[in-house]
Amino acid sequence: MMKNIPFSQVLTLREQIAYQPGQVVSRTLVQNESVSVTLFSFDKDEEISTHESGGDAFVTCLDGVGRITIDGVEYELHQGESIVMPARHPHAVYGKEQFKMLLVVIF
């Protein structure tokens, strides 16, 4: 079930999470054994360090510019762009500028 988001109204995802100075902020929308849907905001120069996931992770940039590293290769993500971080591959996310993203992980 969805949570932490308004129902039955038109909304803009990037407005559903705020930037916080010096922080990475997350807002979980769905979490179960099959799928995870989370909004993230990264202040400039904040990051989630290298890790692996048990599912394929689909990232869509909602605002700003982020750097996604997958298997040591860096990709720059701008508003409206997406990338898939494959399951069980090391990856990291860095706010090159302030950066908001939608993360959907399929397990």
C-alpha positions in Angstrom: 0.0 0.0 0.0 1.1 3.6 -0.7 1.9 5.9 2.2 3.3 9.3 2.9 1.8 10.9 -0.2 -1.6 12.5 -1.0 -4.2 10.4 -2.7 -6.6 11.3 -5.5 -5.0 14.6 -6.4 -2.5 15.8 -9.1 0.9 16.4 -7.6 4.5 17.1 -8.6 6.8 14.5 -7.1 9.8 16.9 -6.6 7.5 19.0 -4.3 6.8 16.1 -2.1 10.3 16.2 -0.5 12.4 19.1 0.7 16.1 19.8 0.7 17.8 20.0 4.1 21.2 21.6 4.6 24.0 19.0 4.8 21.6 16.0 4.5 20.2 13.3 2.4 16.5 13.1 3.1 14.2 10.1 2.2 10.5 9.6 2.1 9.3 6.0 1.6 6.1 5.7 -0.5 6.0 1.8 -0.7 8.1 -0.9 1.0 7.4 -4.6 0.7 9.2 -7.8 -0.4 8.5 -7.1 -4.1 9.0 -3.3 -4.5 10.3 -0.2 -2.8 9.5 3.3 -3.9 11.3 6.2 -2.2 11.8 9.9 -2.8 15.2 11.3 -2.0 16.7 14.8 -1.8 20.5 15.3 -1.6 22.0 18.6 -0.6 25.0 19.6 -2.7 28.0 17.3 -2.0 25.9 14.8 0.0 25.9 11.1 -0.9 24.9 7.5 -0.4 28.2 5.6 -0.4 28.9 2.5 -2.5 26.6 -0.4 -1.7 24.7 -3.2 -3.5 20.9 -3.9 -3.7 19.1 -7.2 -4.0 16.9 -5.7 -6.7 17.1 -3.7 -9.9 17.0 0.0 -8.9 15.3 2.4 -11.4 16.3 6.1 -10.7 14.6 9.1 -12.2 16.0 12.6 -11.6 13.3 15.0 -10.4 15.4 18.1 -9.9 19.0 19.2 -10.0 22.1 17.2 -11.0 23.2 13.9 -9.5 26.1 11.6 -10.1 25.3 7.9 -10.2 28.3 5.4 -10.0 27.7 1.8 -11.2 30.5 -0.7 -11.2 33.0 2.2 -10.9 31.6 4.1 -13.9 30.2 7.6 -13.3 27.0 8.8 -15.0 25.5 12.3 -14.7 21.8 12.5 -14.3 19.7 15.7 -15.0 16.0 16.5 -14.5 13.8 14.0 -16.5 16.6 11.5 -17.1 16.7 7.9 -15.7 19.1 5.1 -15.2 18.9 1.5 -13.9 21.3 0.3 -11.3 21.4 -3.5 -11.7 20.9 -5.8 -8.8 24.0 -7.0 -7.0 26.3 -4.4 -8.7 28.1 -1.8 -6.5 26.6 1.6 -6.9 26.6 5.0 -5.2 24.6 8.3 -5.5 26.1 11.8 -5.1 24.5 15.3 -5.2 26.7 17.1 -7.7 24.2 20.0 -7.1 21.1 19.8 -5.0 19.4 16.7 -6.4 16.0 15.0 -6.0 15.3 11.5 -7.3 12.6 8.9 -7.4 14.0 5.4 -6.6 12.0 2.3 -7.6 13.6 -1.0 -6.6 12.1 -4.3 -7.9 13.0 -7.4 -6.0 
